Amino acid sequence: MNGLFDLRAMTITLLIVLVASYVLCIAGDMLFGWTMYQAWLPLLPGVTWPLTLNGFLLGLVWLVGYSVYLAVLIVLPYNCLVQRNGS
């Protein structure tokens, strides 16, 4: 092991966490009357409440984009710093 992060693994991990959170919040909103959708709506343009199938799928597309974006922000600087300090 060389101490570097894998961009693909980080992206998939972030995607799993975000999708699980998204689905749990939507389920809580529908089953228990929570208002978690108010936190998601500003982050996911095009998603509306009450939720439609198209809105739900659009939210998932945004979460894929956010996962890639966050993984790049974490992995690339970290790997660059580790390689610079290791040589």
GUGUZA-100768 format. One line per field, with one value per atom (N, C-alpha, C, O): residue number from 1; residue in three letters; x, y, z. Coordinates in pm, whole numbers. Layout:
! GUGUZA-100768
nr <- c(NUM;...);
rest <- c(ALA;...);
c1 <- c(X;...);
c2 <- c(Y;...);
c3 <- c(Z;...);
END
This chain:
! GUGUZA-100768
nr <- c(1;1;1;1;2;2;2;2;3;3;3;3;4;4;4;4;5;5;5;5;6;6;6;6;7;7;7;7;8;8;8;8;9;9;9;9;10;10;10;10;11;11;11;11;12;12;12;12;13;13;13;13;14;14;14;14;15;15;15;15;16;16;16;16;17;17;17;17;18;18;18;18;19;19;19;19;20;20;20;20;21;21;21;21;22;22;22;22;23;23;23;23;24;24;24;24;25;25;25;25;26;26;26;26;27;27;27;27;28;28;28;28;29;29;29;29;30;30;30;30;31;31;31;31;32;32;32;32;33;33;33;33;34;34;34;34;35;35;35;35;36;36;36;36;37;37;37;37;38;38;38;38;39;39;39;39;40;40;40;40;41;41;41;41;42;42;42;42;43;43;43;43;44;44;44;44;45;45;45;45;46;46;46;46;47;47;47;47;48;48;48;48;49;49;49;49;50;50;50;50;51;51;51;51;52;52;52;52;53;53;53;53;54;54;54;54;55;55;55;55;56;56;56;56;57;57;57;57;58;58;58;58;59;59;59;59;60;60;60;60;61;61;61;61;62;62;62;62;63;63;63;63;64;64;64;64;65;65;65;65;66;66;66;66;67;67;67;67;68;68;68;68;69;69;69;69;70;70;70;70;71;71;71;71;72;72;72;72;73;73;73;73;74;74;74;74;75;75;75;75;76;76;76;76;77;77;77;77;78;78;78;78;79;79;79;79;80;80;80;80;81;81;81;81;82;82;82;82;83;83;83;83;84;84;84;84;85;85;85;85;86;86;86;86;87;87;87;87);
rest <- c(MET;MET;MET;MET;ASN;ASN;ASN;ASN;GLY;GLY;GLY;GLY;LEU;LEU;LEU;LEU;PHE;PHE;PHE;PHE;ASP;ASP;ASP;ASP;LEU;LEU;LEU;LEU;ARG;ARG;ARG;ARG;ALA;ALA;ALA;ALA;MET;MET;MET;MET;THR;THR;THR;THR;ILE;ILE;ILE;ILE;THR;THR;THR;THR;LEU;LEU;LEU;LEU;LEU;LEU;LEU;LEU;ILE;ILE;ILE;ILE;VAL;VAL;VAL;VAL;LEU;LEU;LEU;LEU;VAL;VAL;VAL;VAL;ALA;ALA;ALA;ALA;SER;SER;SER;SER;TYR;TYR;TYR;TYR;VAL;VAL;VAL;VAL;LEU;LEU;LEU;LEU;CYS;CYS;CYS;CYS;ILE;ILE;ILE;ILE;ALA;ALA;ALA;ALA;GLY;GLY;GLY;GLY;ASP;ASP;ASP;ASP;MET;MET;MET;MET;LEU;LEU;LEU;LEU;PHE;PHE;PHE;PHE;GLY;GLY;GLY;GLY;TRP;TRP;TRP;TRP;THR;THR;THR;THR;MET;MET;MET;MET;TYR;TYR;TYR;TYR;GLN;GLN;GLN;GLN;ALA;ALA;ALA;ALA;TRP;TRP;TRP;TRP;LEU;LEU;LEU;LEU;PRO;PRO;PRO;PRO;LEU;LEU;LEU;LEU;LEU;LEU;LEU;LEU;PRO;PRO;PRO;PRO;GLY;GLY;GLY;GLY;VAL;VAL;VAL;VAL;THR;THR;THR;THR;TRP;TRP;TRP;TRP;PRO;PRO;PRO;PRO;LEU;LEU;LEU;LEU;THR;THR;THR;THR;LEU;LEU;LEU;LEU;ASN;ASN;ASN;ASN;GLY;GLY;GLY;GLY;PHE;PHE;PHE;PHE;LEU;LEU;LEU;LEU;LEU;LEU;LEU;LEU;GLY;GLY;GLY;GLY;LEU;LEU;LEU;LEU;VAL;VAL;VAL;VAL;TRP;TRP;TRP;TRP;LEU;LEU;LEU;LEU;VAL;VAL;VAL;VAL;GLY;GLY;GLY;GLY;TYR;TYR;TYR;TYR;SER;SER;SER;SER;VAL;VAL;VAL;VAL;TYR;TYR;TYR;TYR;LEU;LEU;LEU;LEU;ALA;ALA;ALA;ALA;VAL;VAL;VAL;VAL;LEU;LEU;LEU;LEU;ILE;ILE;ILE;ILE;VAL;VAL;VAL;VAL;LEU;LEU;LEU;LEU;PRO;PRO;PRO;PRO;TYR;TYR;TYR;TYR;ASN;ASN;ASN;ASN;CYS;CYS;CYS;CYS;LEU;LEU;LEU;LEU;VAL;VAL;VAL;VAL;GLN;GLN;GLN;GLN;ARG;ARG;ARG;ARG;ASN;ASN;ASN;ASN;GLY;GLY;GLY;GLY;SER;SER;SER;SER);
c1 <- c(84;0;88;181;56;139;85;147;-28;-83;-163;-205;-187;-265;-411;-444;-499;-641;-675;-615;-771;-819;-941;-1039;-932;-1039;-1171;-1277;-1166;-1289;-1353;-1474;-1272;-1326;-1386;-1491;-1322;-1374;-1506;-1599;-1513;-1636;-1752;-1862;-1727;-1832;-1874;-1993;-1778;-1810;-1897;-1998;-1859;-1938;-2077;-2175;-2086;-2215;-2306;-2425;-2253;-2333;-2385;-2502;-2298;-2338;-2444;-2544;-2424;-2521;-2655;-2760;-2653;-2779;-2854;-2976;-2782;-2848;-2912;-3025;-2841;-2896;-3018;-3119;-3009;-3117;-3243;-3352;-3226;-3341;-3400;-3522;-3315;-3366;-3441;-3545;-3390;-3460;-3595;-3694;-3599;-3725;-3824;-3942;-3776;-3864;-3918;-4035;-3831;-3875;-3976;-4071;-3956;-4051;-4188;-4291;-4189;-4317;-4385;-4508;-4308;-4368;-4397;-4497;-4308;-4319;-4344;-4354;-4356;-4384;-4265;-4282;-4143;-4026;-4022;-4099;-3935;-3920;-3776;-3721;-3715;-3576;-3563;-3456;-3672;-3667;-3624;-3568;-3651;-3612;-3460;-3411;-3386;-3240;-3190;-3088;-3260;-3215;-3251;-3174;-3365;-3411;-3310;-3291;-3246;-3149;-3024;-2957;-2994;-2874;-2896;-2801;-3021;-3054;-3149;-3270;-3096;-3182;-3269;-3222;-3393;-3487;-3571;-3673;-3529;-3605;-3711;-3682;-3833;-3944;-4011;-3994;-4088;-4166;-4311;-4336;-4408;-4398;-4317;-4316;-4250;-4154;-4223;-4323;-4168;-4212;-4098;-3986;-4127;-4024;-3910;-3793;-3946;-3843;-3760;-3638;-3823;-3750;-3656;-3544;-3703;-3619;-3497;-3385;-3519;-3408;-3311;-3190;-3364;-3277;-3192;-3075;-3250;-3173;-3059;-2949;-3083;-2977;-2865;-2748;-2903;-2801;-2714;-2592;-2777;-2701;-2607;-2495;-2652;-2569;-2448;-2341;-2462;-2346;-2245;-2125;-2295;-2206;-2136;-2016;-2210;-2151;-2048;-1946;-2073;-1979;-1846;-1739;-1854;-1731;-1658;-1536;-1731;-1673;-1602;-1488;-1669;-1609;-1489;-1389;-1499;-1387;-1263;-1152;-1284;-1171;-1112;-990;-1198;-1149;-1071;-982;-1103;-1034;-911;-803;-928;-824;-706;-591;-730;-618;-521;-400;-569;-473;-403;-284;-478;-418;-307;-197;-337;-236;-115;-1;-139;-28;61;183;1;78;153;267;89;154;274;380;258;368;482;599;450;553;632;754;563;631;705;800;664;726;853;930;876;995;1116;1221);
c2 <- c(-119;0;124;135;216;335;458;564;449;561;659;763;629;718;676;559;773;745;711;765;621;585;672;672;746;839;766;812;653;578;527;538;473;421;534;515;648;762;811;845;816;860;765;810;635;537;545;537;562;573;695;685;809;930;915;963;850;830;744;775;638;552;631;620;710;788;891;906;962;1065;1006;1059;898;836;778;791;714;661;774;761;884;998;1056;1087;1070;1124;1037;1089;906;814;811;812;809;809;938;935;1050;1177;1180;1225;1133;1131;1036;1069;920;825;886;871;954;1020;1130;1147;1203;1308;1249;1302;1141;1081;1003;1006;933;847;919;891;1011;1072;1223;1286;1281;1423;1513;1631;1456;1541;1645;1638;1741;1844;1850;1958;1734;1728;1773;1814;1766;1808;1955;1996;2034;2174;2191;2291;2095;2099;2056;2106;1964;1911;2001;2009;2068;2146;2251;2263;2328;2425;2360;2421;2238;2170;2094;2062;2065;1984;2060;2040;2147;2225;2136;2035;2173;2097;1998;1950;1967;1877;1959;2065;1910;1984;1896;1774;1959;1886;1925;2046;1838;1694;1630;1676;1525;1459;1381;1312;1393;1312;1217;1230;1121;1027;1101;1073;1194;1271;1353;1364;1412;1489;1402;1442;1283;1190;1149;1149;1113;1072;1187;1166;1307;1424;1446;1483;1425;1434;1334;1367;1213;1112;1153;1130;1214;1261;1369;1368;1461;1564;1502;1550;1397;1333;1265;1261;1211;1155;1267;1250;1380;1493;1543;1570;1556;1599;1499;1538;1371;1268;1280;1274;1297;1312;1440;1440;1548;1677;1669;1713;1614;1603;1509;1536;1398;1305;1371;1352;1448;1518;1620;1634;1692;1791;1728;1792;1605;1538;1462;1477;1381;1287;1355;1327;1443;1500;1581;1559;1672;1743;1650;1664;1555;1462;1380;1371;1322;1241;1323;1276;1447;1535;1563;1558;1592;1621;1498;1508;1381;1258;1226;1189;1241;1212;1311;1273;1436;1538;1513;1527;1476;1449;1318;1301;1223;1091;1084;988;1183;1173;1244;1243);
c3 <- c(0;0;0;79;-89;-105;-35;-43;34;110;28;80;-100;-185;-186;-169;-206;-217;-361;-455;-379;-511;-544;-470;-654;-690;-714;-671;-781;-809;-680;-663;-591;-465;-381;-320;-378;-302;-363;-290;-496;-562;-530;-500;-537;-508;-362;-331;-272;-130;-103;-33;-159;-140;-201;-144;-316;-381;-294;-280;-236;-149;-29;8;33;150;114;185;4;-36;-77;-41;-153;-196;-76;-67;16;136;216;262;232;305;234;298;103;21;35;59;19;26;167;182;269;406;438;504;392;416;344;402;220;146;213;226;256;326;455;487;529;652;626;703;518;480;449;491;374;332;443;454;525;628;759;824;797;930;927;1033;809;800;831;862;822;842;732;636;746;643;593;568;579;531;386;343;311;171;160;58;263;260;256;204;310;304;166;119;102;-27;-144;-241;-139;-254;-302;-423;-214;-264;-325;-409;-284;-333;-463;-534;-494;-611;-703;-697;-789;-878;-967;-1021;-980;-1062;-983;-1032;-861;-775;-704;-648;-706;-643;-539;-537;-453;-354;-369;-374;-377;-360;-472;-586;-437;-523;-634;-611;-754;-867;-903;-854;-988;-1031;-1102;-1078;-1190;-1261;-1164;-1180;-1064;-964;-883;-853;-847;-772;-853;-802;-980;-1067;-1093;-1099;-1109;-1127;-1003;-1014;-885;-762;-759;-713;-806;-811;-907;-880;-1019;-1114;-1048;-1063;-977;-905;-801;-783;-734;-633;-695;-633;-815;-885;-914;-892;-961;-988;-863;-865;-754;-628;-577;-520;-597;-552;-626;-565;-756;-835;-794;-775;-781;-744;-609;-596;-509;-375;-374;-308;-448;-454;-515;-467;-620;-683;-586;-577;-513;-417;-302;-245;-268;-157;-206;-150;-309;-351;-418;-382;-513;-587;-500;-509;-416;-329;-230;-205;-174;-78;-144;-90;-258;-327;-368;-361;-410;-447;-325;-336;-212;-91;-41;3;-48;-2;-91;-41;-222;-312;-295;-304;-270;-252;-123;-122;-16;112;112;188;29;27;-56;-43;-142;-228;-176;-240);
END
